[in-house]
């Protein structure tokens, strides 16, 4: 699968680092769960979550991925279902 985007080499490198970290570290939520990503690269979330979701799906069998701002992550814990997971990306 290929995703073609117009980006700078710096963005591309950052996205690749993110993809490698997702493959290595991100938890896989059970079926029906949502993977919330804190601190995702801004280039992936500039147009909403679709690019973040597409890139994540290349490496994890996750159907729904959403971006969370770091300030919102603590609040999100209260609303998580048993299947949801939060992944904090630390570049």
C-alpha positions in Angstrom: 0.0 0.0 0.0 1.3 3.4 -0.9 0.2 6.8 0.4 1.1 9.8 -1.8 1.2 13.2 -0.1 2.9 16.4 -0.9 5.3 17.0 1.9 8.8 18.3 2.6 11.7 15.9 3.3 11.6 17.0 6.9 7.9 16.1 7.2 8.6 12.8 5.4 11.4 11.9 7.8 9.2 12.8 10.8 6.3 10.7 9.5 8.6 7.8 9.0 9.8 8.1 12.5 6.2 8.2 13.7 5.4 5.1 11.6 8.3 3.2 13.0 7.3 4.1 16.6 3.7 3.1 15.9 4.8 -0.3 14.6 7.1 -0.8 17.6 5.2 0.7 20.5 1.5 1.5 19.9 -1.0 -0.7 21.7 -3.6 -2.4 19.5 -7.1 -1.9 20.9 -9.5 -4.9 20.8 -12.2 -4.9 18.1 -14.4 -1.9 18.3 -11.9 0.1 20.3 -10.3 3.4 19.3 -6.6 4.2 19.3 -6.1 7.7 20.5 -2.7 9.2 19.5 -1.2 11.9 21.6 1.4 14.2 20.0 1.0 12.8 16.5 3.0 14.7 13.8 1.1 17.8 12.8 1.5 17.0 9.1 -0.6 13.9 9.6 -3.4 15.7 11.4 -3.6 19.0 9.5 -6.4 17.7 7.3 -8.1 15.9 10.2 -7.5 12.3 11.3 -7.8 10.6 7.9 -4.0 10.6 7.1 -3.2 9.6 10.7 -5.6 6.7 10.4 -4.3 5.6 7.0 -0.7 5.6 8.1 -1.4 3.8 11.3 -3.4 1.1 9.4 -0.3 0.2 7.4 1.2 -1.2 10.6 -1.6 -2.0 13.0 -4.9 -3.7 12.5 -6.8 -0.7 13.9 -10.0 0.5 12.4 -10.3 3.9 14.2 -7.5 6.2 15.1 -8.0 9.7 16.5 -5.6 12.5 17.4 -5.6 13.9 20.9 -3.8 17.1 22.1 -1.6 16.5 25.1 -3.8 18.7 27.2 -6.9 16.6 26.4 -5.3 13.2 27.1 -6.0 13.3 30.9 -9.6 14.2 30.3 -10.0 11.4 27.7 -9.2 8.7 30.3 -12.5 9.3 32.0 -14.4 8.7 28.7 -12.5 5.6 27.4 -14.3 2.4 26.9 -12.6 -0.8 28.0 -11.4 -1.4 24.4 -10.0 2.1 23.8 -6.2 2.7 24.1 -4.1 5.9 24.3 -0.7 6.0 22.6 1.7 8.8 23.6 4.1 9.4 20.7 7.4 10.8 22.1 9.7 11.8 19.1 
